[in-house]
Amino acid sequence: MVSTRSISLPHGITLDCRVCGNPARPVLLFLHGFPEGAFIWDAQLAHFSQPEYGGYYCVAPFLRGFGASSSPAGAEAYRPRYLVQDIDTLIAALCPGGAVECLIAHDWGGAVAWNLANQKPERMRRLMIVNSPHPGAFVRELQHSAAQQAASQYMHFLRRDDAEALLAEDDFHRLFGFFSNTASEPPAWLTEMERAKYRALWRQGLHGACNYYRATPLRPPRAGDTGAESVQMPDSMCTIQVPTRVLWGSDDFALLPSLLEGLEAWIPDLEIHQIPGASHWLVHEQPERVNAELTDFLQSKG
C-alpha cells in the first residue's frame, strides 16, 4: 500500500514522498513534472514494490514547490543546482553510500534527472526518461526550431506575475486544459477521482510550480527576452554515462519529436522508444506500458 513519508534533507529542504515497499530493498526513484504531483506514479509504486516484480523500495517525492514539500518563495531557489541538490541528497538519504537502481522521471522531473545524471552519475544505475527533453537538444531546438519555439510559448505565460491567480480561475480551468491535446473533450484518464487529486494539490499553492518557469533560461526567445538564445551548453554538460531509456509519447504537442534527434552523441548507452498515439501524459494514459518498459529495462541492463 502506498503511504507517505516526509524526508528532511541536510540543506533545510523537506520533501514529502509517496512510498511503497521495504526500505531495506533496492530503490526505484520516480520524479514528477508540472503541473503534477508524486501521485502520478502510484501505479508504479504499487507494482514494483511487489516481490514478483522486484520487491523494490519505491519512492516518489513531491518536488520542491509542490504539495507539502518545502516551497521557497523566491524564483532563484528553483535554479537547476538547487533542484539537483534536493534529489542528490534524497538519494544519499535513501541509499547511504550507494545509488538507486533506476531514476525514472517525467517532464520537469526529467529536467532534474538529466542534470543529476550528468553531474552525479554514481547516484543511479539506470535512467528512464518520459517525455522530457535532454537539455542540449532543448537548447538547440529553442534556438533554431521555429516549431519548437512556437510550441513552448506557454512558458512565457507561466512566468507572469499573475500566473498563479489566472491558473486558479474557474476551478483551475486552464490547468486542466494542459492535459488535452485538443480543445475537444478531456482525456479519458482524467476522471473525477483524478480531478479531485489535482484540485487538492493545486489548492496547496501554485507559486513554487510557476517558479520553475521563472527560474529557467531555457525558454523561447522573444522581443526583450533572449531566453535560450543566450545559453551556451557545452558537451561536458550534456554527456550521460549511465544506461538510458527514453519513452516518448509521439503526440506530445508541447515537446516535438525533433528533440530526440542527436541524443546518441551525448548518451553512448541509449534506447529511444517512441509510442504512437500517446501524448505528453503517457504515465496517465498507458501505465501498463510504462510498467512493461521499466520491467524490461531493469532486466536488460547489468
Rosetta silent file (secondary structure, phi, psi, omega in degrees, C-alpha in Angstrom):
SEQUENCE: MVSTRSISLPHGITLDCRVCGNPARPVLLFLHGFPEGAFIWDAQLAHFSQPEYGGYYCVAPFLRGFGASSSPAGAEAYRPRYLVQDIDTLIAALCPGGAVECLIAHDWGGAVAWNLANQKPERMRRLMIVNSPHPGAFVRELQHSAAQQAASQYMHFLRRDDAEALLAEDDFHRLFGFFSNTASEPPAWLTEMERAKYRALWRQGLHGACNYYRATPLRPPRAGDTGAESVQMPDSMCTIQVPTRVLWGSDDFALLPSLLEGLEAWIPDLEIHQIPGASHWLVHEQPERVNAELTDFLQSKG
SCORE:     score description
SCORE:     0.000 S_00000001
   1 L     0.000  134.470  179.096    0.000    0.000    0.000 S_00000001
   2 L   -73.021  131.639  178.246    1.287    3.443   -0.923 S_00000001
   3 E  -130.828 -175.577 -178.909    1.899    5.669    2.093 S_00000001
   4 E  -114.521  149.732  177.752    3.576    8.998    2.817 S_00000001
   5 E  -147.301  126.540  178.096    6.979    9.753    4.282 S_00000001
   6 E   -95.731  124.754 -176.585    8.462   13.171    4.973 S_00000001
   7 E  -118.591  116.774  178.912   12.231   13.305    4.451 S_00000001
   8 E   -88.532  129.239 -176.904   14.225   16.263    5.788 S_00000001
   9 L  -100.057  154.803 -172.253   17.400   16.988    3.839 S_00000001
  10 L   -64.880  -18.089 -179.689   20.578   18.460    5.340 S_00000001
  11 L   -95.956   17.085  170.481   20.289   21.760    3.430 S_00000001
  12 L    94.260    2.919  178.397   16.951   22.629    5.033 S_00000001
  13 L   -99.000  138.697  174.004   14.510   21.305    2.429 S_00000001
  14 E  -114.232  130.890  177.897   11.866   18.723    3.299 S_00000001
  15 E  -110.467  125.427  175.379   10.389   16.525    0.579 S_00000001
  16 E   -84.388  123.065 -171.628    7.007   14.913    1.097 S_00000001
  17 E  -120.152  148.225  166.239    7.206   11.480   -0.518 S_00000001
  18 E   -98.421  130.503 -172.748    4.865    8.718   -1.564 S_00000001
  19 E  -134.991  154.988  176.354    6.488    5.391   -0.747 S_00000001
  20 E  -156.242  134.109  177.083    5.755    1.687   -1.074 S_00000001
  21 L   109.912 -170.931 -175.528    7.734   -1.392   -0.132 S_00000001
  22 L   -91.393  119.029 -179.215   10.568   -2.357    2.181 S_00000001
  23 L   -60.477  -16.148  178.747   13.107    0.457    2.860 S_00000001
  24 L   -82.625   -7.583 -177.111   15.865   -2.142    3.095 S_00000001
  25 L   -89.211  163.435  174.116   15.391   -3.145   -0.562 S_00000001
  26 L   -55.499  150.649 -169.082   16.984   -1.524   -3.648 S_00000001
  27 E  -105.383  135.802  162.786   15.332    1.786   -4.552 S_00000001
  28 E  -108.911  128.441 -176.586   13.403    2.966   -7.579 S_00000001
  29 E  -116.311  128.738 -174.065   13.008    6.750   -7.508 S_00000001
  30 E  -118.865  129.587 -179.313   10.273    8.494   -9.519 S_00000001
  31 E  -117.788  129.564 -179.112   10.142   12.245  -10.293 S_00000001
  32 L   -89.963  177.879  178.160    7.009   14.036  -11.489 S_00000001
  33 L  -123.821 -156.036  179.419    6.606   17.172  -13.588 S_00000001
  34 L  -102.043  139.351   -3.175    4.331   20.198  -13.990 S_00000001
  35 L   -99.221   52.174 -168.256    1.514   20.569  -13.047 S_00000001
  36 L   -98.686 -175.081  174.089    1.604   17.164  -11.451 S_00000001
  37 L  -139.903  175.432 -176.735    2.334   15.559   -8.120 S_00000001
  38 H   -60.507  -23.124 -176.653    4.017   12.427   -6.840 S_00000001
  39 H   -65.680  -14.152  178.780    0.713   10.532   -7.012 S_00000001
  40 H   -62.912  -20.078 -177.088    1.049   10.129  -10.790 S_00000001
  41 H   -97.542    7.612 -173.705    3.428    7.247  -10.022 S_00000001
  42 H   -56.976  -38.269  179.933    1.161    5.361   -7.592 S_00000001
  43 H   -63.966  -37.476  178.809    0.543    2.521  -10.063 S_00000001
  44 H   -72.055  -40.414  179.293    4.288    2.054  -10.497 S_00000001
  45 H   -60.581  -46.492 -179.170    4.988    2.247   -6.761 S_00000001
  46 H   -65.881  -37.864 -176.613    2.391   -0.425   -6.009 S_00000001
  47 H   -69.971  -54.526 -170.212    3.550   -2.631   -8.890 S_00000001
  48 H   -80.002   -8.665  174.000    7.323   -2.629   -8.451 S_00000001
  49 L   -82.330  -12.545  179.651    7.232   -2.980   -4.671 S_00000001
  50 L   -74.358  141.290 -177.103    5.673   -6.435   -5.075 S_00000001
  51 H   -55.004  -37.760 -176.889    8.130   -9.348   -4.730 S_00000001
  52 H   -72.290  -10.940  177.637    7.209  -10.805   -8.109 S_00000001
  53 H  -117.286   24.103  174.258    8.163   -7.514   -9.784 S_00000001
  54 L   115.439  -23.175  179.531   11.436   -6.959   -7.986 S_00000001
  55 L    59.427   37.835 -178.217   10.334   -6.045   -4.474 S_00000001
  56 L   -75.965  157.552  166.256   11.884   -2.587   -4.749 S_00000001
  57 E   -88.076  112.840 -172.585   11.510    0.229   -2.275 S_00000001
  58 E  -103.471  127.796 -174.262    9.635    2.703   -4.473 S_00000001
  59 E  -132.623  131.548  176.497    9.785    6.413   -3.671 S_00000001
  60 E  -132.310  103.499  178.633    8.156    9.365   -5.428 S_00000001
  61 E   -80.203  148.891  159.291    8.815   12.778   -3.867 S_00000001
  62 L   -74.063  121.774  179.172    6.796   15.891   -4.436 S_00000001
  63 L   -61.268  158.742  177.296    9.485   18.154   -5.864 S_00000001
  64 L   -53.694  139.660 -178.552   10.252   21.366   -4.009 S_00000001
  65 L    91.364   -6.631 -178.013    7.442   23.837   -4.597 S_00000001
  66 L  -119.355  140.089  174.644    4.789   21.131   -4.962 S_00000001
  67 L    57.244 -135.595 -177.327    2.320   19.808   -2.418 S_00000001
  68 L   -90.382    2.422  174.624    3.574   19.623    1.157 S_00000001
  69 L   -69.571  160.989  178.937    7.270   19.725    0.186 S_00000001
  70 L   -54.538  140.932 -176.818    9.250   22.842    1.039 S_00000001
  71 L  -133.855   80.058  177.656    8.290   25.754   -1.201 S_00000001
  72 L   -56.468  149.022 -173.128   10.819   28.606   -1.083 S_00000001
  73 L   -77.541  -39.570 -172.159    9.314   31.930   -2.135 S_00000001
  74 L   -81.473  144.376  179.535   11.966   33.292   -4.488 S_00000001
  75 H   -61.900  -31.231 -179.075   12.384   32.111   -8.076 S_00000001
  76 H   -57.597  -29.889 -178.293   16.153   31.858   -7.596 S_00000001
  77 H   -69.937   -3.857 -179.565   15.566   28.885   -5.276 S_00000001
  78 H  -111.011   16.742  173.616   14.358   26.886   -8.289 S_00000001
  79 L   -66.487  154.530 -174.045   17.557   27.135  -10.295 S_00000001
  80 H   -53.976  -36.589 -175.421   18.852   23.737  -11.502 S_00000001
  81 H   -63.997  -31.282  179.534   21.638   23.470   -8.934 S_00000001
  82 H   -78.074  -37.793  177.952   19.145   23.546   -6.072 S_00000001
  83 H   -65.189  -41.293  177.181   16.750   21.081   -7.698 S_00000001
  84 H   -65.018  -41.105  178.442   19.644   18.700   -8.347 S_00000001
  85 H   -58.354  -40.503  179.217   20.854   19.118   -4.766 S_00000001
  86 H   -56.938  -49.445 -174.698   17.439   18.022   -3.499 S_00000001
  87 H   -76.694  -33.922  174.898   17.493   14.731   -5.388 S_00000001
  88 H   -58.299  -49.469 -178.051   21.196   14.109   -4.819 S_00000001
  89 H   -74.693  -28.098  174.118   20.761   14.366   -1.056 S_00000001
  90 H   -64.215  -44.595  177.904   17.475   12.451   -1.154 S_00000001
  91 H   -62.285  -40.266  177.624   19.259    9.533   -2.830 S_00000001
  92 H   -60.239  -37.238  179.410   22.020    9.758   -0.216 S_00000001
  93 H   -71.126  -36.015 -177.575   19.357    9.503    2.497 S_00000001
  94 H   -81.199  -33.147 -174.076   17.627    6.560    0.838 S_00000001
  95 L  -131.862   74.500 -176.293   20.768    4.698   -0.260 S_00000001
  96 L   -53.176  119.979  178.406   23.671    5.540    2.062 S_00000001
  97 L    74.024    6.115 -174.624   26.842    5.353    0.037 S_00000001
  98 L  -131.421 -151.833 -174.476   25.048    3.920   -2.960 S_00000001
  99 L  -140.692  156.973  171.627   22.737    4.540   -5.869 S_00000001
 100 E   -74.330  150.520  177.034   19.134    3.982   -6.869 S_00000001
 101 L   -64.218  -38.328  176.730   18.539    1.054   -9.194 S_00000001
 102 E  -155.419  139.879  171.301   16.774    3.387  -11.587 S_00000001
 103 E  -104.240  120.642 -175.859   15.769    7.036  -11.665 S_00000001
 104 E  -116.299  127.611 -169.449   12.505    7.412  -13.572 S_00000001
 105 E  -149.119  144.976 -178.615   11.393   10.926  -14.427 S_00000001
 106 E  -125.488  142.817  170.193    8.807   12.873  -16.425 S_00000001
 107 L    54.224 -126.073 -178.778    8.665   16.489  -17.639 S_00000001
 108 H   -60.628  -33.276  174.309   10.313   18.826  -15.061 S_00000001
 109 H   -59.489  -35.719  176.356   11.347   15.778  -13.072 S_00000001
 110 H   -65.736  -38.147  177.612   13.201   14.727  -16.188 S_00000001
 111 H   -59.371  -41.789  177.120   14.983   18.067  -16.377 S_00000001
 112 H   -65.909  -43.444 -176.911   16.290   17.449  -12.865 S_00000001
 113 H   -64.699  -41.796  176.966   17.161   13.845  -13.687 S_00000001
 114 H   -57.732  -45.949 -178.535   19.134   14.747  -16.830 S_00000001
 115 H   -66.545  -41.181  178.749   21.211   17.221  -14.840 S_00000001
 116 H   -65.248  -41.210  179.577   21.786   14.833  -11.948 S_00000001
 117 H   -63.797  -33.523  177.210   22.819   12.038  -14.322 S_00000001
 118 H   -71.038  -43.917 -173.007   25.327   14.396  -15.931 S_00000001
 119 H   -87.091  -34.190 -174.913   26.762   15.689  -12.659 S_00000001
 120 L  -134.781   62.849 -177.219   26.423   12.661  -10.365 S_00000001
 121 H   -60.057  -22.365  179.869   26.160    9.512  -12.492 S_00000001
 122 H   -68.576  -10.358 -179.015   27.196    7.455   -9.469 S_00000001
 123 H   -81.568   -7.049 -177.970   23.787    8.196   -7.924 S_00000001
 124 E  -147.829  148.408  175.579   21.937    5.872  -10.348 S_00000001
 125 L   -92.755  -24.258  179.397   22.491    2.604  -12.157 S_00000001
 126 L  -148.474  158.390  178.485   19.954    3.382  -14.868 S_00000001
 127 E  -133.871  126.052  173.787   17.956    6.372  -16.088 S_00000001
 128 E  -122.093  123.077 -176.217   14.499    6.249  -17.662 S_00000001
 129 E  -111.423  135.793  177.603   13.071    9.477  -19.057 S_00000001
 130 E  -119.416  110.548  176.096    9.437   10.003  -20.077 S_00000001
 131 L    43.435   62.576  174.463    8.751   12.949  -22.391 S_00000001
 132 L  -144.344  122.165 -171.878   11.360   15.301  -21.002 S_00000001
 133 L   -73.176  136.544  169.979   13.857   16.950  -23.341 S_00000001
 134 L   -58.626  136.585 -173.334   17.573   16.465  -22.932 S_00000001
 135 H   -60.364  -36.111  178.735   18.949   19.951  -22.107 S_00000001
 136 H   -64.709  -43.942  178.682   21.340   20.022  -25.041 S_00000001
 137 H   -67.359  -36.552 -178.824   18.600   19.129  -27.508 S_00000001
 138 H   -66.674  -43.692  176.870   16.174   21.582  -25.883 S_00000001
 139 H   -60.407  -46.555 -179.998   18.626   24.471  -26.175 S_00000001
 140 H   -57.010  -47.248 -176.412   19.317   23.553  -29.805 S_00000001
 141 H   -72.251  -36.013  176.962   15.633   23.406  -30.731 S_00000001
 142 H   -67.750  -27.771  179.136   14.712   26.579  -28.819 S_00000001
 143 H   -82.578  -32.659 -167.948   17.493   28.409  -30.639 S_00000001
 144 H  -124.029  -12.593 -176.745   16.905   27.063  -34.149 S_00000001
 145 L  -105.917  112.218  177.433   13.457   25.473  -34.500 S_00000001
 146 H   -62.152  -34.664 -179.541   10.547   27.836  -35.147 S_00000001
 147 H   -65.153  -44.701  179.120    8.159   24.955  -34.483 S_00000001
 148 H   -70.537  -35.085  175.328    9.573   24.227  -31.027 S_00000001
 149 H   -58.903  -43.585  179.488    9.713   27.940  -30.235 S_00000001
 150 H   -67.146  -41.065 -178.132    6.009   28.186  -31.033 S_00000001
 151 H   -66.565  -23.343 -176.635    5.183   25.030  -29.066 S_00000001
 152 L   -98.601    7.518 -177.522    6.978   26.419  -25.987 S_00000001
 153 L   -61.517  -25.664  178.768    5.321   29.833  -25.887 S_00000001
 154 H   -57.142  -23.952 -178.711    3.176   28.721  -22.942 S_00000001
 155 H   -61.379  -34.037  179.249    6.315   29.046  -20.800 S_00000001
 156 H   -67.685  -36.241  176.507    6.063   32.839  -21.005 S_00000001
 157 H   -61.941  -43.021 -175.930    2.509   32.716  -19.645 S_00000001
 158 H   -72.267  -12.399  176.185    3.648   30.650  -16.663 S_00000001
 159 L   -86.953  -11.826 -176.760    6.346   33.242  -15.890 S_00000001
 160 L   -61.033  149.508  178.744    3.805   36.055  -15.464 S_00000001
 161 L   -62.853  -28.463 -177.841    3.455   37.626  -12.034 S_00000001
 162 L  -102.200   17.115 -176.343   -0.258   36.818  -12.077 S_00000001
 163 H   -59.556  -42.531 -176.996    0.111   33.278  -13.436 S_00000001
 164 H   -61.125  -43.989 -179.521   -0.973   31.621  -10.181 S_00000001
 165 H   -65.238  -41.601 -179.409   -4.181   33.645   -9.988 S_00000001
 166 H   -67.233  -38.293  179.624   -5.021   33.041  -13.634 S_00000001
 167 H   -67.056  -29.457 -177.473   -4.382   29.307  -13.329 S_00000001
 168 H   -82.476  -12.910 -176.886   -6.700   29.061  -10.310 S_00000001
 169 H   -62.557  148.849  171.070   -9.624   30.763  -12.048 S_00000001
 170 H    52.046   52.627  177.554  -12.808   28.852  -12.899 S_00000001
 171 H    56.280   45.319  176.716  -11.921   25.688  -10.965 S_00000001
 172 H    59.201   37.262 -175.686   -8.401   25.550  -12.458 S_00000001
 173 H   -55.618  -44.320 -178.614   -9.832   25.528  -15.979 S_00000001
 174 H   -66.026  -40.373 -179.247   -6.521   26.457  -17.618 S_00000001
 175 H   -66.233  -43.834  176.960   -4.546   23.847  -15.701 S_00000001
 176 H   -62.556  -30.791  177.551   -6.955   21.061  -16.560 S_00000001
 177 H   -64.778  -22.946  177.294   -6.679   22.241  -20.153 S_00000001
 178 L   -60.247  -24.984 -174.285   -2.970   21.375  -20.118 S_00000001
 179 L   -84.078   -5.754 -178.265   -3.976   17.715  -20.174 S_00000001
 180 L  -106.580  130.181  176.628   -5.826   17.909  -23.501 S_00000001
 181 L   -73.212  -21.213 -179.061   -4.006   17.811  -26.821 S_00000001
 182 L  -132.119  178.386  178.466   -7.007   19.466  -28.456 S_00000001
 183 L   -86.747    7.249 -177.850   -9.882   21.702  -27.450 S_00000001
 184 L   -80.902 -154.315 -176.035  -12.235   18.716  -27.560 S_00000001
 185 L   -63.126  151.606  177.806  -13.312   16.520  -24.660 S_00000001
 186 L   -64.051  158.617 -178.873  -10.868   15.919  -21.794 S_00000001
 187 L   -64.124  154.293 -175.551   -8.834   12.708  -21.929 S_00000001
 188 L   -61.943  -31.353 -177.353  -10.446    9.515  -20.695 S_00000001
 189 L   -71.862  -17.897 -176.127   -7.963    9.121  -17.831 S_00000001
 190 L   -83.636   69.404  179.352   -8.971   12.482  -16.317 S_00000001
 191 L   -74.158  172.027  177.353  -11.775   11.050  -14.215 S_00000001
 192 H   -63.654  -31.843  177.024  -13.466   12.920  -11.405 S_00000001
 193 H   -64.877  -43.367  178.240  -11.258   11.000   -8.979 S_00000001
 194 H   -66.800  -40.021  177.612   -8.128   12.222  -10.769 S_00000001
 195 H   -58.431  -40.174 -179.661   -9.510   15.760  -10.907 S_00000001
 196 H   -63.744  -38.653  177.199  -10.006   15.664   -7.147 S_00000001
 197 H   -62.031  -44.093 -178.387   -6.349   14.691   -6.632 S_00000001
 198 H   -69.294  -41.190  177.083   -5.196   17.579   -8.776 S_00000001
 199 H   -58.423  -44.754 -179.628   -7.526   20.115   -7.129 S_00000001
 200 H   -61.192  -39.394  177.949   -6.218   19.085   -3.706 S_00000001
 201 H   -65.816  -52.091 -174.180   -2.653   19.505   -4.935 S_00000001
 202 H   -66.621  -28.490  178.256   -3.178   22.864   -6.642 S_00000001
 203 L   -69.658  -15.698  175.315   -5.084   24.295   -3.679 S_00000001
 204 L   -77.609   -9.406  176.903   -1.892   23.900   -1.650 S_00000001
 205 L   128.334  145.498 -178.997   -0.346   26.583   -3.840 S_00000001
 206 L  -117.712   -3.295 -174.146    0.966   27.161   -7.350 S_00000001
 207 H   -62.301  -47.526  179.943    3.722   29.687   -6.655 S_00000001
 208 H   -61.705  -42.610 -179.691    6.532   27.160   -6.387 S_00000001
 209 H   -61.100  -42.724  178.670    5.409   25.327   -9.512 S_00000001
 210 H   -69.060  -27.591  179.743    5.381   28.540  -11.553 S_00000001
 211 H   -64.573  -23.068  174.306    8.805   29.470  -10.190 S_00000001
 212 H   -58.093  -40.518 -178.561   10.308   26.617  -12.204 S_00000001
 213 H   -77.560  -31.158  177.528    9.458   28.613  -15.324 S_00000001
 214 H   -71.106  -28.773 -174.416   10.593   31.915  -13.842 S_00000001
 215 H   -86.039  -27.135 -171.666   13.966   30.439  -12.920 S_00000001
 216 L   -83.741  138.341  171.348   14.890   28.657  -16.127 S_00000001
 217 L   -83.937   -7.996 -178.341   16.679   30.375  -19.029 S_00000001
 218 L   -83.653   80.610  179.337   15.522   27.529  -21.303 S_00000001
 219 L  -143.930  157.869 -176.893   12.551   29.303  -22.824 S_00000001
 220 L   -67.070  136.725  178.215   11.776   30.508  -26.347 S_00000001
 221 L   -67.883  149.881  173.290   13.325   33.883  -27.210 S_00000001
 222 E  -155.038  175.034 -176.694   11.068   36.830  -27.900 S_00000001
 223 L   -54.812  125.243  179.252   11.310   40.610  -28.072 S_00000001
 224 L    81.543    1.299 -178.291   13.046   41.885  -24.947 S_00000001
 225 E  -146.479  105.112 -177.473   13.861   38.377  -23.703 S_00000001
 226 L   -70.858  -23.672  177.817   16.740   36.444  -25.240 S_00000001
 227 H    51.126 -128.784 -175.920   15.759   33.283  -23.389 S_00000001
 228 H   -69.516  -16.052  179.209   17.604   30.246  -24.728 S_00000001
 229 H   -58.041  -30.788 -175.769   19.442   32.324  -27.327 S_00000001
 230 H   -92.862    3.999 -176.394   21.921   33.393  -24.659 S_00000001
 231 L   -92.455  130.311  172.122   22.514   29.875  -23.294 S_00000001
 232 L  -106.496  127.993 -176.634   25.724   28.022  -24.069 S_00000001
 233 L  -123.630   86.288 -179.790   25.515   24.265  -23.493 S_00000001
 234 L   -65.776  157.195 -178.929   28.955   22.623  -23.822 S_00000001
 235 H   -57.474  -30.237 -179.565   29.152   18.878  -24.367 S_00000001
 236 H   -62.239  -22.835  178.688   30.542   18.453  -20.854 S_00000001
 237 H   -94.401    0.060 -174.170   27.104   19.492  -19.510 S_00000001
 238 L  -114.887  -18.389 -173.012   25.243   17.145  -21.862 S_00000001
 239 L   -72.791  134.783  178.177   27.019   13.802  -21.573 S_00000001
 240 L  -121.998  119.650 -173.595   25.162   10.973  -19.823 S_00000001
 241 L  -106.628   16.237  175.359   27.274    7.962  -18.870 S_00000001
 242 L  -112.411  153.048  176.199   24.584    5.686  -17.421 S_00000001
 243 L   -56.002  130.199 -171.382   22.344    3.315  -19.403 S_00000001
 244 E  -131.641  132.630  171.333   19.384    5.415  -20.523 S_00000001
 245 E  -120.429  130.477  178.502   15.968    4.607  -21.958 S_00000001
 246 E  -110.766  122.035  171.712   13.760    7.387  -23.279 S_00000001
 247 E   -99.844  134.584 -174.838    9.999    6.825  -23.615 S_00000001
 248 E  -139.728  110.780  170.152    8.292    9.371  -25.816 S_00000001
 249 E   -66.233  115.826 -169.511    4.594    9.791  -26.470 S_00000001
 250 L   -68.700  -17.423 -178.258    4.724   10.813  -30.132 S_00000001
 251 L   -95.290   20.629  176.417    1.634   13.044  -29.924 S_00000001
 252 L   -66.994  115.051 -176.426    3.198   15.462  -27.417 S_00000001
 253 L   -84.919  -15.021 -179.113    2.186   18.863  -28.784 S_00000001
 254 L   -95.767  -29.120 -179.124    4.490   20.866  -26.480 S_00000001
 255 L  -122.169  107.775 -168.508    7.690   18.812  -26.897 S_00000001
 256 L   -83.510  155.213 -177.172    8.231   17.875  -30.526 S_00000001
 257 H   -59.637  -21.603  178.141    9.892   14.661  -31.798 S_00000001
 258 H   -61.442  -17.977  177.160   12.839   16.653  -33.169 S_00000001
 259 H   -67.393  -14.895  179.017   14.032   16.833  -29.547 S_00000001
 260 H   -86.758  -11.022 -175.449   15.038   13.173  -29.886 S_00000001
 261 L   -73.972  136.674  173.679   17.457   13.841  -32.724 S_00000001
 262 L    80.596    5.018 -176.761   21.178   13.632  -31.998 S_00000001
 263 H   -65.585  -29.118 -177.896   20.913   12.250  -28.465 S_00000001
 264 H   -62.249  -21.564  177.988   23.269    9.382  -29.247 S_00000001
 265 H   -69.411  -25.469 -179.112   26.143   11.885  -29.479 S_00000001
 266 L  -102.775  -21.717 -171.839   25.735   12.620  -25.762 S_00000001
 267 L  -126.723   96.979 -176.316   24.469    9.263  -24.479 S_00000001
 268 L   -60.537  -38.052 -176.647   26.550    6.235  -25.522 S_00000001
 269 L  -108.345   84.715 -169.292   24.157    3.672  -23.991 S_00000001
 270 E  -129.596  136.556  167.740   20.791    4.916  -25.263 S_00000001
 271 E  -126.531  134.712  175.617   17.462    3.410  -26.267 S_00000001
 272 E  -118.491  121.732  178.296   14.599    5.561  -27.587 S_00000001
 273 E  -116.764  103.968  175.924   11.118    4.064  -27.643 S_00000001
 274 E   -84.640  139.425 -174.219    8.555    6.274  -29.351 S_00000001
 275 E  -118.943  100.867 -179.462    4.961    5.385  -28.530 S_00000001
 276 L   -61.617  145.681  176.984    2.426    6.288  -31.249 S_00000001
 277 L    80.422   -2.967  178.034   -0.941    7.535  -30.091 S_00000001
 278 L  -105.623  151.104 -178.255    0.401    8.650  -26.703 S_00000001
 279 L  -108.856 -164.919  176.449    0.806   12.255  -25.621 S_00000001
 280 L   -57.049  -26.735 -172.263    2.903   14.085  -23.052 S_00000001
 281 L   -97.268   41.940 -177.470    0.781   12.419  -20.351 S_00000001
 282 H   -54.576  -38.867 -177.595    1.934    8.882  -21.145 S_00000001
 283 H   -60.297  -39.464  176.494    2.177    7.912  -17.469 S_00000001
 284 H   -74.945  -40.920 -171.437   -1.565    8.531  -17.066 S_00000001
 285 H   -73.395  -40.184 -173.915   -2.575    7.200  -20.471 S_00000001
 286 L  -136.163   64.991 -178.584   -0.653    3.920  -20.558 S_00000001
 287 H   -60.797  -33.033  178.756    0.521    2.903  -17.061 S_00000001
 288 H   -66.726  -36.972  177.825    0.794   -0.744  -18.133 S_00000001
 289 H   -66.333  -41.405  177.466    3.125    0.234  -20.987 S_00000001
 290 H   -61.294  -43.770  178.352    5.265    2.250  -18.582 S_00000001
 291 H   -61.263  -43.686 -178.833    5.409   -0.748  -16.239 S_00000001
 292 H   -64.991  -41.292  179.467    6.360   -3.087  -19.083 S_00000001
 293 H   -64.792  -42.421 -179.312    9.073   -0.749  -20.347 S_00000001
 294 H   -69.105  -39.372  176.481   10.573   -0.328  -16.896 S_00000001
 295 H   -58.061  -48.384 -179.282   10.434   -4.071  -16.219 S_00000001
 296 H   -63.214  -41.301 -179.344   12.272   -4.756  -19.469 S_00000001
 297 H   -64.227  -42.961  179.739   14.816   -2.024  -18.792 S_00000001
 298 H   -65.372  -31.753 -177.545   15.592   -3.302  -15.306 S_00000001
 299 H   -85.285  -23.017 -172.805   16.074   -6.828  -16.627 S_00000001
 300 H   -92.437  -11.021 -179.101   18.111   -5.959  -19.705 S_00000001
 301 L  -112.644  142.644  179.917   20.853   -3.926  -18.039 S_00000001
 302 L   -76.436    0.000    0.000   23.517   -5.236  -15.698 S_00000001
